[in-house]
Amino acid sequence: MQDLATALAARKQQQLYRSRQTLEGRQDVQLRIDGRDYLSFSSNDYLGLASHPRLVEALREGAERFGVGSGAAHLITGHSYAHQALEEDLAEFTGRPRALLFSTGYMANLGVVSALAGRGDHVFEDRLNHASLIDAAQLSGAKLVRYPHNDMPVLQKKLAQAKTGERLIASDAVFSMDGDCAPVAGLAGLATQHDAWLLIDEAHGFGVLGRQGRGWLLEQLPEVPDNVVLMATLGKGLGTFGAFVAGSEDLIETLIQQARTFIYTTAAPPALAWATRTALQLAREGDDLRENLRERVTQFRNGAAALGLPLMASDTPIQPLLVGDSGAALVLSQALRERGILVTAIRPPTVPKGAARLRITFSARHTAEQVDRLLEALAACMKRGSLAAR
Ligand SMILES: *Cc1c(COP(=O)(O)O)cnc(C)c1O
């Protein structure tokens, strides 16, 4: 039996130890932790909907009408009018024939990949894909083939080499730790050319990018062919919880029959689905929110460039600063924290070795003054030598 204490101590020494912090109130750009107030740049609540009064009200109303627990899996008696109505809203919004709710994005990815691929098949994944997509391929039993980040020529070659079984390509739409986007039209072209499925994970694009917040895929590819599967989460841009898959009638029916992470789990609380209907409406009507978000991102990028900070090639609300060393990233995150600013240090294995970074994320609720405060704090920490200018 392994000695857990020794392994934990080693992890600490490598600056890879992780721990939680407890928020005393709501998720927002201002947080209270251990009795202290912080300005936060570290949530995925991009539109600032997580604590929106209309969502709180909708959740309360949903609870009055549908109770709290769903009481069963969707295929038993857990599928409520609230779930059904949300699925119909999502299908209409994405312009796809059907949508299917999952309890989380992680489960949606596991469910889709293992329903469409198995032993003898090939799953192709971008090197920077989210852990849930990698785990999904591994769970499916298919052969996992990884290609260099956004490298279409290599993907094409690898697709051509896989002669047997089903082929499924999976990619983040917006890469969660880098903030850049996948060439979804190119991916869809390759998928069609090689008779493959394409699964696009819109966790960080849905509600945030594109017309009315429809996401990166639908912005780039308004007419989605049936071999393209859209997965998006509801706990980030939409501010609630859960995920959905949108696609053809046959795809959704197949998932209902075969996706084990859909079948063998209790349906999420119907009140949550009810609140998400309101979140979808707010996101849809949220052009002013997205405009504010874009302005904050531009303000940050201009300010950071002027300071010579190591920005990455991202136009999205995910704006990482590459630090490299895990210890240095932690020191920097701690120095910002001492100034009342929360920015998460992201370390391996979430990112490749030697690519530790500060993951700065923006919300539509951030003000220009707050972004200035962040820039001033970064400038001060840089002067202290914790972040090398490039
Ligand atoms: C957060 C995330 C998920 C998981 O979604 P949850 O609903 O949080 O389980 C999946 N894919 C990507 C790219 C993510 O960032």
The ligand as a MOL file (V3000), in Angstrom:
LIG
                    3D

  0  0  0     0  0            999 V3000
M  V30 BEGIN CTAB
M  V30 COUNTS 15 15 0 0 0
M  V30 BEGIN ATOM
M  V30 1 C -15.2570 23.1860 -17.3770 0
M  V30 2 C -15.0620 22.3860 -18.6000 0
M  V30 3 C -15.7090 21.1630 -18.7660 0
M  V30 4 C -16.4770 20.5170 -17.6660 0
M  V30 5 O -17.7270 21.1000 -17.4790 0
M  V30 6 P -18.4040 20.9740 -16.0550 0
M  V30 7 O -19.8270 21.3050 -16.3110 0
M  V30 8 O -17.7140 21.9280 -15.1630 0
M  V30 9 O -18.2160 19.5550 -15.6290 0
M  V30 10 C -15.5890 20.5130 -19.9790 0
M  V30 11 N -14.8270 21.0320 -20.9620 0
M  V30 12 C -14.1680 22.1900 -20.8220 0
M  V30 13 C -13.3500 22.7090 -21.9630 0
M  V30 14 C -14.2480 22.8980 -19.6330 0
M  V30 15 O -13.5680 24.0230 -19.4850 0
M  V30 END ATOM
M  V30 BEGIN BOND
M  V30 1 1 1 2
M  V30 2 1 2 3
M  V30 3 2 2 14
M  V30 4 1 3 4
M  V30 5 2 3 10
M  V30 6 1 4 5
M  V30 7 1 5 6
M  V30 8 2 6 7
M  V30 9 1 6 8
M  V30 10 1 6 9
M  V30 11 1 10 11
M  V30 12 2 11 12
M  V30 13 1 12 13
M  V30 14 1 12 14
M  V30 15 1 14 15
M  V30 END BOND
M  V30 END CTAB
M  END
